Amino acid sequence: MITVIGLGFVGLTTALGFSEKGLKVYGFDINKKKVNLIQNKKIPFFEKGLDEVLDKNLNNNFILTSSIEEAVKNSKVIIMCVGTPSDDNGRADLKYIKSALASILKATDKSDKKIVITKSTIPPSTTRNEIIPFIENMGFKTGEDVFVANNPEFLREGHAWDDFINPDRIVIGTDDEYTKKVMREIYSKFNVPIHFVTLNTGEFIKYLSNTFLSTLISYANEMSMIADSIGGIDIKSAFKIFHEDKRWFGNPANMQSYAYPGCGFGGYCLPKDTQALVQKAKEYNYDAKILNSVLMVNSEIKPHWIDKIKKTVSTDKNITVLGLSFKPESDDIRQTPALEIIKLLLEAGYKNIIAYDPIANDLFDKTYNLPIKYSKSLNEAVNASDTVVIATGWKEFKENKNIFSKKNIFDLRYIL
């Protein structure tokens, strides 16, 4: 038996979704008006197709209850789907989460081994720094008396039912095997990947999705304002033609290599074109805030990596830098991130730097004339140092990941 607390857009869809999959589900909400509507088989919000599912499952697999004590006592898993609105400072307000937790724990016996799942959107570190201390302050030991996890939702309003029944993936943030076992059983009828990650990672993935979308929307709006400032640009046509780019809008689209972290973009086009549009917008009295931030972050990411290296590697050690071109399958070294990485290492006092690139060694050496050594092969380069920095995501490095097993790796492209 599952209990879902909070029967709004996410909660009711979740409760009915598990009911449809054959699980027994209690639904509870403190809003009596909302509960009365549901009891009369009316959805309190518009979501296409959900009324039919409610009609089918109400009083069968889905049971509305006015007693949170009954629901909690009869359930192994309690899922919180309550609101987390912004407070006056823009932080997520956890008062509804904590209120729900207090009610759950008051109805919980320590021997019951309840699993409390947060499906509400909560910022990274909330479970660890807020929810677990709250539970333990009420006299329970997490991981023994009560088990906690987060299970972010990826539902689009207007398509929530299909998104729940046919998800892309399931994400469970948890630190214990018991919760993994139970959650794997609950989601066994969903034929999609189930990703078990740390508590913080589970929370972060939800924000990763939402902030990416908000950034894309604001980026598009900023570009429209730049176009208006310059004038003579058909914004609608420009975006429609932009949408024909197969990297982003093809079937299948191949945006993964762009929406992925690393050590910054380089090459001939992206740096100069972004900077040029910022300057052109300024000529027309528009401050391109997003594009300026794009350039700023691209500049900041490289010193960020050097700071991580300095924390664990002394300056008298050898360091191997793998990859010199700005991207794999190319010998283009113009504004390559590897150049700044090596320069920053030299400035930090690292004098024993060995570099290797499958095809760009000679061109890099002739162009930049840096006081470093070059290796003729991957094996030679890796064997020359205990510390390896991967600056370009060459396929050769991915395919030979075993040779890095005993090395101190800084994978600036997250390819291993």
N, C-alpha and C positions, 0 to 999 in steps of 0.2 A: 504493500500500500504506500502511496505517495501522498503527501499533503502539499498543496500549493497555496502559499499565503500572498494575497494580493491578486485581484482578478481584473486588472486593467488589460491593456492591449497585449502585453507580454504574458502576464499570468494566466489569463483565460485561454489564450492560444496554446500555452504550454500544457495546461491542465487537460484541455480537450484533445491535444495532440497525443499525449500519453494514453488517454482514455481510448482514443481511436486505435492505438496500437495494442489494446487489450489489457492494459494495466488498470488497476483500481486506484482512483484518485479522489481525494478530498479537496474541495475548494473552499477557501475562507477569505472573507474581506470584511473590514470594519465598517465599510460604507453600506448601510442597510438599504438605501435606495438602489444601489447597483445590484445588490444581492437579490432584491425583489424582482428587478427586471430579468435577471438571469433565471430566477425560479419560474418566471412566466415565459421562459424560452425566448427572451429578447436580448440581443447583444447590446451592451451599453455604448458601443461605438460602432462605426461602420468598418466592417472587414468582410469582403466578399466571400460567400460560401460558409462562413463560420456559423450562421444561424442553423443551417442544415445539420452541421456536426453536433451542435448543442442539442437540437431536437432528438438526435439519434442516441446520444450518450447520457443525457441528464437522467438521473435516477437509475441508470444502469452502471456503467463503469465510472461515471462522474457523479459524485455526491456533494451537493452543497451542504455546508454545515454552519450553524451559528455558534458552535462550541469549538474553540481552538484546542481546548484540553482533550476533547474526544478525538479530534483529527490527529493531534500529535501522538497521543497514546497508542493509536491504532496504526501508525505509520513508521516505516523504517527510515524513510527519506523525507525531509522537509525542505521545500524549495521556496526561498524568499524572492518574490517578484514585486517588492514595494518600491515606491518612488525614491529617487536620490536627487532632488532638485538642487539648484545652486543656492548657496547662502549669499549674504550681502557682500562677501569678498570674492565670490566666484568659485569657492570650494564646493565640493559635493557635500550636501547636508545629509548626515547619516542618522538623523533622529528617528526616521521611520524604520530603518534597519535595526537600530538598537531597541526600539519599542517591540518590534516583531521578535527579536532574539529573546528579550526578557519574557515575553509571553510563552515562547517555545520552551525555554528552560524551566519555567515554573511548572510546566506540565510534563517535564522529563524526569525519569528516574535514571540514575547513573548506570544501572545495570542494563538499560535498554540499548546502549550503544547506538544512539541516533546519529544520523548523518545530516548535517545542516548545510544546504547548498545555497550560495548566493548567486542568483541569476540577474539580479539588479546590477546595473552598470556602476562599478565602483573603481576609483583610481588605483593604479598599481601601488601595492604595499598596504592596502586597506585591511585585507584579511589578516595579514601578519601583525600590523601595528595597531589596529582598532578592534577588529572582530574577536580575534583570539584573546587579547587581554580582557575584553568585556566579558567573554564567556568564563574565563578563569577567575575574574573578580566575583562572579556569582557562584563560585565554589566548585566548578567543573574542571577537570583536567582534559584539555584537548588531546586527541590521539589515544585516549584511554576511555574516558566517560562519554565524550562527545567528539564526533569527527567533523571536520569542516572542509569545504571545497568551494570553488567558484566554477560556474558553468555559463560563460557569457552567451548572450543571444545575438543572432545576426538576422533579425527579422525586419523586413521592409513593410512599413504600413501600406496596406492595399494589396500586399502579396504575402502577408504573414503566414497564412495557413500553408501555402505551398512551400514557403521557406522552412517551416518547421517540419513538415512531413517529408520533404525532399531536400535536406540540407546539403551544403557543400562539404562540411566537416563538423565534427563535434570537438569542442575544446573543454577539457576538465583540468582545472588547476587544483592539485592536491599533493600532499607529501606522504601519504600513507597507502599501503597495499590493500587494506580492507576497503577503503573508499573506492579505489580503482576497481576492485572485484565487483562491488555492488553497482557502480555506475556502468561498468561494462555490461552487466546483466540488463540494466534498465534500457540501455541504448542498443541492445542486441538485435532488435528488429529494424534498425536503421542501417542500411547497407552502405555506409560511408566511413571514411577514416575517423578513428577516435584518437585524439591527441591528448596524452596525459603529460602535463607540464607542471612547473612549479607554480605555487600560488601567485607570485608576482607576475609570472609570464602569462598566466591565464587572464589576469586583469588587464595586462598591457595589450594583449592581442585585440581586445575590444576597442581600446582607444587608438590603436594602430589603424584599425579599419575606419573608424569615424573621423579621425583627424586627417587621414589621407583624403577622404571624400570632401571634407570641408575645405582643405587646401586646394583641391582641384577646382571646386566651385569658385572660391575667391580668386584663384589664379585666372580663371576664365573671365571673371568680372573685371579684374585689374587690366587684362589685355584689352577688354572692350573699352575701358576708360582711356587707355593709351591710344587706341585707334580713334576714339572720338576727339582726343586732344590734337592728334596730328591732322585728322581730317582726310576726306577723300577715300575712306576705306569702307567697303561694304562688309560690315561686321558679320552679318548673317551668312553671307556667301563664303567669307573667309573661314568661318568655323565649320560650315558644311563640307568644304573642300579639305580642311584639316582632318575631318572625321574619316576621310578615305585612306588615311595612313594605316597600313596593315599592321604596323608595330603595336598600335593601340586599339584599333577598332576592327581588325580582320578576324577571321574565323579559322583557327583560334588566334586570338591576340597574343602578342609576345611582349607584354609589358614587364615581365618579371625582372629582366636584367636592368630595368630603369628604376623600378620601385623596390630597390634592394640596397642595403647599406654597404659602404666600402670606405675608401679614403678620398673620395671626391671625383669630380669629372675633370677631364682634360681634353687634349686634342686641339685641333684648329678651330672647330666650329662653335661648340657650346660656350666656352669662356668668352670669346670675342663677341659672339652674337648677343649673348645676354648683356654684356657690358655695353655694347653699342646701343641696344634698345633702351637701356636705363638712361643713357646720355641723351638719346634722341627725345625720349619722353620729357626729360628735364628742360630741353630747349623749348618745349611746348608747355612748360609750367606744370608738369605732372610729376609727382614724386612716386616712382614705382616701388612701393614698399616691399612687396613680395619678391620681386626680382632682385632688389638690393639685398634682401635677407638671404636669397639663394646664393648670391656671391659671397656674402659674409660667412654663411655656414660652410661653403666650399673651401674658404680660406681657413676656417677654424678647425676643420676635421683633421688636418695633418698634424698641427701641434698637439692636438688631443692624443693622437696615437704615439707621438714621441714622448709625451708625458707618461703614458702607460709603459713604454719601453724603459724609460729612465728609472722607474720604480723597482725594476727587477734585474736590470742588466748593468753591470759596472762598465765604465768607459774603456777599460783596458781589454775587454773581451772582443773577440771577433764577432761580426754581425754579417750575415748573408742576406742580401736583398734580391728576391726573385721577381723578375718582371720589370722591364724598363720602358716598354711601349705603353701608350696611354690606355690601350685595350688589347685583348688577345686577338690573334689572327691578323696582326698589323705590326709594321715596323715604325709607325708614326710616333715620334717622341716629342712632338710639339706640345708644350704645356702639360707634359705627362706628370701625374702626381708623384711618380717615382723620383723625379728630379728634386722636388721640394722635400720629399721624405729624406733623401740622401743628404741634401744640403743641411737640413735641420739636425740630422744625426751628427754631421761633421761639426756644426756649430755647438752641439751639446758635448763635444769632446771625444766622440767615437772616431778613432783614426784607422781602425782595422776593418774596413768595409769591403766585402767581396760581393760582386754583382753578377747576375746571370739572366739572360733573356734568350729564348730560343732563336731569335733572328735579329735582335736590335743591339747587340753588344757593341759592334764596331761603330755604328752610326751614333750611338749615345756617347761613346768615348770621344769620337772626333768632334762632335758638336759641343759638348759641355766640358771636356777636359778636366774632370774632377780627380782629386787624389785618392782614387780607389783602385782595387784590383778586379779583374774580370775572370770568370771561370768559363771553360769551354763546354762543360756539360752540367746537367742538373746534379748528378751524383757528386761530382767534384765540388760544386758550390755548396751543397748541403754538408758534405763531410768536412768542409773548411771551418765550420762554426758550430757552436752549441745553440746559437740563437738564429732563427730564420724569420725574416720579414717577407711576407708575400704581398707584393704591391700591384700585381696584375694577375688576373684570373685565367692564366693559360691552362689549356686542357692537359698539357703534359704534367703540370703540378697536381691536378686532380687525380689523374690516372696512376700516379706514383705516390699516393699519400702514405704508403707504408714506410717510406724512407724517412718520414718526419716523426716516427713514433717516439724516438728518444730525444727529440729536440725541444727547445723552448720556442714555441711557435707564436708569432703575431700574424694572424691571418687577416690582413687588412681588407680582404675581399670576401671573407666568410665562405670560402670554397671547399674547405676540408671537412 
